[in-house]
Amino acid sequence: MRIGEVIETSTVGFWAESERLHQLPPLGALVAVALPDGATLYGVVAFGQTAGVDAGRRAVRRGTDQVFDGAIYDQHPELLRILRTTFQAITVGYAGPDGRARHHLPPWPPPLHYSVQECDRATVAAFTEAPGYFAILAASEGEVAAEQLLAAHIRCVYDRRGRDTAWLNAAGQQVARLLKRDYDRLLTVLEAIDPGVEKYEVQSTKYELGGAANGSGGENGRAGKNGYGDVPF
């Protein structure tokens, strides 16, 4: 389903304008742009905003005691013309005409004015089967901290994959490998992942701050097989 149009493009990502005001894909969602050569570029939504079409003019208060919220747009239909919703996506890979997913930057950015599509469940499952592209998100710099973006993406994919616990476990292992030298960042990501199961329980292994995990040894006898005593991966 078309959800926007590319309005700014670069090698590492793109901006798109939403089809409808205030309607944009969630933070961390996987989106796609079909390229002229038959390939498909994939990006992760990293930021969204609604502002005036004229960047030099800020929105002003329109509501009153009697007219507020959605009624403001009924009273001022011109707002649909002078406001717009945009979102930014970080490019995380592409699939060639053969359909094989590649988890690195494509040779070229997407063309301006091409359609941005919301990825369906099957596409999300295929592209995210291996989480090798997490390194791109972990190294991103933008309005949203990389740790929060990575966690939001993992939550989105977990839901789109039908609450796939096996995938969640693999994702956690990949995050632990990527951030093994930065324990604070690792904890920030793990604590932001809340899939709705018992706290940080992945494949019946509970993540508990200050507790022991798989194996022993290391500093204070707490380090598990990955070097972190309180990370279950």
C-alpha positions in Angstrom: 0.0 0.0 0.0 1.3 3.4 -1.0 1.9 5.6 2.1 4.0 8.4 0.8 6.2 9.9 -1.9 10.0 10.4 -1.8 10.7 14.2 -1.6 14.4 14.1 -0.6 16.8 11.3 -1.3 20.4 10.4 -0.5 22.7 7.3 -0.4 21.9 6.6 3.3 18.2 7.4 3.4 15.3 9.4 2.2 12.4 11.7 3.3 8.8 11.1 2.2 5.6 13.1 2.4 2.7 11.1 3.7 -0.4 10.5 1.6 -2.6 11.9 4.4 -2.0 14.5 7.1 -1.1 13.0 10.5 -0.9 9.5 9.0 2.5 8.0 8.8 4.2 4.6 9.5 5.3 3.9 13.1 8.8 4.5 14.3 10.9 1.5 13.4 8.6 0.2 10.6 10.1 -1.3 7.5 9.1 0.5 4.3 10.0 0.0 0.6 10.6 1.8 -2.6 10.3 -0.1 -5.9 13.2 1.0 -8.2 13.2 1.4 -12.0 15.4 -1.7 -12.6 13.1 -4.0 -10.8 15.0 -3.9 -7.5 13.4 -2.9 -4.2 15.0 -0.6 -1.6 14.2 -1.0 2.1 14.3 1.6 4.8 13.5 1.8 8.5 11.3 4.8 9.6 13.6 6.9 11.9 11.6 10.1 12.4 8.3 11.7 11.6 6.8 15.2 11.9 3.8 17.4 10.9 4.6 21.0 10.1 3.7 23.8 7.6 4.4 23.4 3.9 6.2 26.7 4.2 9.2 25.9 6.5 9.6 29.6 7.4 6.1 29.8 9.0 5.3 28.1 12.3 1.8 26.8 13.1 -0.3 29.0 15.3 -3.1 28.2 17.8 -6.5 27.8 16.2 -8.6 26.3 18.9 -11.2 27.9 21.2 -13.3 26.7 24.2 -15.9 25.6 21.7 -13.8 24.4 18.8 -10.8 22.1 19.5 -9.1 18.9 18.4 -10.6 17.4 15.2 -13.3 20.2 15.0 -10.5 22.7 14.2 -9.9 21.0 10.9 -13.7 21.1 10.1 -13.6 24.9 10.8 -10.4 25.5 8.9 -10.3 23.1 5.9 -7.4 25.1 4.5 -5.1 23.4 7.1 -5.1 20.3 4.8 -3.4 22.4 2.2 -0.9 24.3 4.3 0.2 21.5 6.6 2.0 18.3 5.7 3.2 15.1 7.4 6.7 13.8 6.5 8.9 11.0 7.7 12.5 10.0 7.4 13.8 6.5 6.6 17.2 5.1 7.0 18.2 2.7 4.1 19.1 -0.7 5.5 19.3 -2.8 2.3 17.6 -3.8 -0.9 16.5 -6.8 -2.9 17.6 -7.3 -6.5 15.4 -8.4 -9.4 16.1 -11.9 -8.2 14.3 -11.1 -4.9 17.3 -12.0 -2.7 17.7 -9.6 0.3 21.0 -7.8 0.7 21.7 -6.1 4.0 23.9 -3.3 2.9 23.5 0.1 1.1 22.3 -0.1 -2.5 24.4 1.4 -5.3 22.0 4.3 -5.8 19.4 6.1 -3.7 15.7 6.0 -4.7 14.5 8.5 -7.3 12.6 11.6 -6.2 8.8 11.4 -6.3 8.7 7.5 -6.3 6.2 5.8 -4.1 6.9 4.6 -0.6 5.1 1.4 0.3 4.3 -0.2 3.6 5.8 -3.7 3.8 3.4 -6.5 4.3 4.0 -9.3 6.8 5.5 -11.7 4.2 8.0 -9.0 3.0 8.9 -8.1 6.6 9.5 -11.8 7.4 11.7 -12.3 4.4 13.9 -9.2 4.7 14.4 -9.5 8.5 15.1 -13.2 8.6 18.7 -12.4 9.3 19.3 -9.3 11.4 22.7 -8.4 9.9 21.5 -4.9 9.0 21.1 -4.0 12.7 24.7 -2.5 12.4 23.4 0.2 10.1 20.7 1.2 12.7 23.1 1.0 15.6 25.5 3.5 13.9 22.7 5.9 12.8 22.7 9.5 13.9 19.5 11.5 13.8 16.7 13.1 15.9 16.0 9.7 17.5 18.8 8.0 19.4 20.1 4.9 17.7 19.3 2.8 20.7 15.7 3.8 20.7 15.4 3.4 16.9 16.9 -0.1 17.1 14.5 -1.1 19.9 11.5 0.4 18.1 12.4 -1.6 15.0 12.7 -4.8 16.9 9.3 -4.3 18.5 7.7 -3.5 15.1 9.2 -6.6 13.4 8.4 -8.8 16.4 4.7 -7.9 16.0 4.7 -8.1 12.2 6.2 -11.6 12.4 3.4 -12.7 14.6 5.3 -12.4 17.9 8.0 -14.7 16.7 10.0 -15.5 19.9 12.7 -17.4 18.0 13.4 -14.3 15.9 13.3 -12.1 19.0 16.0 -14.3 20.5 18.2 -14.0 17.4 17.7 -10.2 17.4 18.8 -10.0 21.0 21.9 -12.0 20.3 22.8 -9.7 17.3 22.3 -6.6 19.5 24.5 -8.1 22.2 27.2 -8.8 19.6 27.0 -5.3 18.1 27.1 -3.5 21.5 29.3 -5.9 23.5 31.9 -3.1 24.1 29.3 -0.6 25.2 27.3 -2.1 28.1 25.2 1.0 28.8 24.0 1.2 25.2 23.2 -2.5 25.2 21.1 -2.1 28.4 19.3 0.9 26.9 18.2 -1.2 23.8 17.2 -4.3 25.8 15.2 -2.3 28.4 13.4 -0.5 25.5 12.2 -3.8 24.0 8.9 -4.7 25.6 7.3 -7.4 23.5 4.5 -8.1 26.1 6.0 -11.2 27.5 7.5 -11.6 31.0 10.2 -9.1 31.4 12.9 -9.8 28.9 12.1 -13.4 28.8 13.4 -14.9 25.5 13.0 -18.6 24.9 12.3 -19.2 28.7 15.5 -17.3 29.7 14.8 -14.3 32.0 16.9 -11.2 31.8 17.4 -9.9 35.3 19.6 -7.0 36.3 22.2 -8.1 38.8 21.5 -11.8 38.2 23.6 -14.5 36.8 23.0 -15.9 33.4 24.3 -18.6 31.1 27.6 -19.9 32.4 29.9 -18.3 35.0 33.3 -16.6 35.2 34.5 -13.2 34.3 34.4 -10.2 36.6 32.8 -11.1 40.0 32.0 -14.5 38.5 29.0 -13.0 36.7 29.9 -13.2 33.0 28.0 -15.6 30.9 29.0 -17.2 27.6 28.8 -13.8 25.9 30.8 -12.0 28.6 27.7 -10.4 30.3 26.3 -12.0 33.4 22.9 -10.3 33.1 22.2 -10.6 29.4 20.5 -13.9 28.4 22.1 -14.2 25.0 
